[in-house]
């Protein structure tokens, strides 16, 4: 097996076997990384990767929003939905205006949520009970 194939297999298995809270942390880290990359790009330059990185961040935020389970905790889910919709609106504004300024608002919300999930123990997280 080639080294690259082995690395890809390892990464795939690490995600597939990760507890939900760890996957959430990875998603937040990815969205923050993509926002940072977009912010480092020149939004006015058509050849820059600005749009690409914003779309990648937006895809993660959409996935986070769509996986909310309203039956589990309706009030909490409603608040999270509102936060994700705000982040999505800021990302859309960044695209529409070709501006990095709205990215800082989106980043601030995601960073706060990421920090909160970082404090949750994997053993304490819902759906991760240990046998």
C-alpha positions in Angstrom: 0.0 0.0 0.0 1.3 3.4 -0.9 2.1 5.8 1.9 -0.6 8.3 0.7 -3.2 5.6 0.6 -2.4 4.4 4.1 -2.6 8.0 5.4 -6.0 8.5 3.7 -7.3 5.2 5.1 -6.1 6.2 8.6 -7.8 9.6 8.4 -11.1 8.1 7.1 -11.2 5.5 9.9 -10.3 8.1 12.5 -13.4 10.1 11.4 -15.7 7.2 11.0 -14.8 5.9 14.5 -14.7 9.3 16.3 -17.3 10.2 18.9 -19.8 12.8 17.8 -18.3 15.6 19.9 -14.9 15.0 18.3 -16.5 15.2 14.8 -18.1 18.5 15.8 -14.8 19.8 16.9 -13.2 18.8 13.6 -16.1 20.5 11.6 -15.7 23.7 13.6 -11.9 23.6 13.1 -12.4 23.1 9.3 -14.9 26.0 9.0 -12.6 28.3 10.9 -9.6 27.3 8.8 -11.6 27.9 5.6 -12.7 31.3 6.8 -9.1 32.2 7.7 -8.0 31.2 4.2 -10.8 33.3 2.6 -9.8 36.3 4.8 -6.2 35.9 3.6 -7.4 35.9 0.0 -8.0 39.0 -2.1 -11.8 39.1 -2.5 -11.5 41.7 -5.4 -9.1 39.4 -7.4 -11.2 37.1 -9.6 -8.2 34.6 -9.6 -8.0 34.4 -5.9 -9.4 31.5 -3.9 -11.7 33.8 -1.8 -15.0 32.4 -3.2 -13.7 28.8 -3.0 -12.8 29.1 0.7 -16.1 30.9 1.6 -18.1 28.1 -0.1 -16.2 25.4 1.8 -16.9 27.1 5.1 -20.5 27.6 4.1 -20.8 23.9 3.3 -19.7 23.0 6.8 -22.1 25.4 8.4 -24.9 24.1 6.3 -24.1 20.5 7.4 -23.9 21.6 11.1 -27.4 23.2 10.7 -29.0 20.3 8.9 -27.8 17.7 11.5 -29.5 19.5 14.4 -32.1 17.2 16.1 -35.0 19.4 17.1 -36.7 16.6 19.0 -33.7 16.2 21.3 -33.7 19.8 22.7 -36.1 22.2 20.8 -35.0 25.4 22.6 -31.3 24.7 22.2 -31.7 23.6 18.6 -33.6 26.8 17.8 -30.8 28.9 19.2 -28.2 26.9 17.4 -30.2 27.2 14.2 -30.3 31.0 14.6 -26.6 31.1 15.1 -25.9 29.0 12.1 -28.3 31.1 10.0 -26.5 34.3 11.1 -23.1 32.8 10.2 -24.5 31.7 6.8 -25.9 35.2 6.2 -22.5 36.7 7.0 -20.8 34.3 4.6 -23.3 35.2 1.9 -22.7 38.9 2.5 -19.0 38.3 2.1 -19.6 36.7 -1.2 -22.1 39.3 -2.4 -20.0 42.2 -1.4 -16.7 40.5 -2.2 -15.5 41.6 1.3 -13.6 40.0 4.1 -15.3 42.1 6.9 -18.4 39.9 7.3 -16.1 36.9 7.8 -14.9 38.2 11.1 -18.5 38.1 12.4 -19.0 34.6 11.2 -15.7 33.5 12.6 -16.4 35.0 16.0 -19.6 33.0 16.4 -18.0 29.7 15.2 -15.0 30.3 17.4 -17.2 30.7 20.5 -19.1 27.5 19.6 -15.9 25.7 19.0 -14.5 26.8 22.3 -17.6 25.6 24.1 -17.4 22.2 22.5 -13.7 22.0 23.3 -14.7 22.1 27.0 -17.1 19.2 26.7 -15.5 15.9 27.7 -15.9 13.1 25.1 -17.1 10.9 27.9 -19.8 13.5 29.0 -21.1 14.2 25.5 -24.5 12.9 24.5 -24.4 9.6 22.6 -20.9 8.8 23.7 -21.6 6.6 26.8 -18.7 4.2 27.5 -19.4 0.5 28.2 
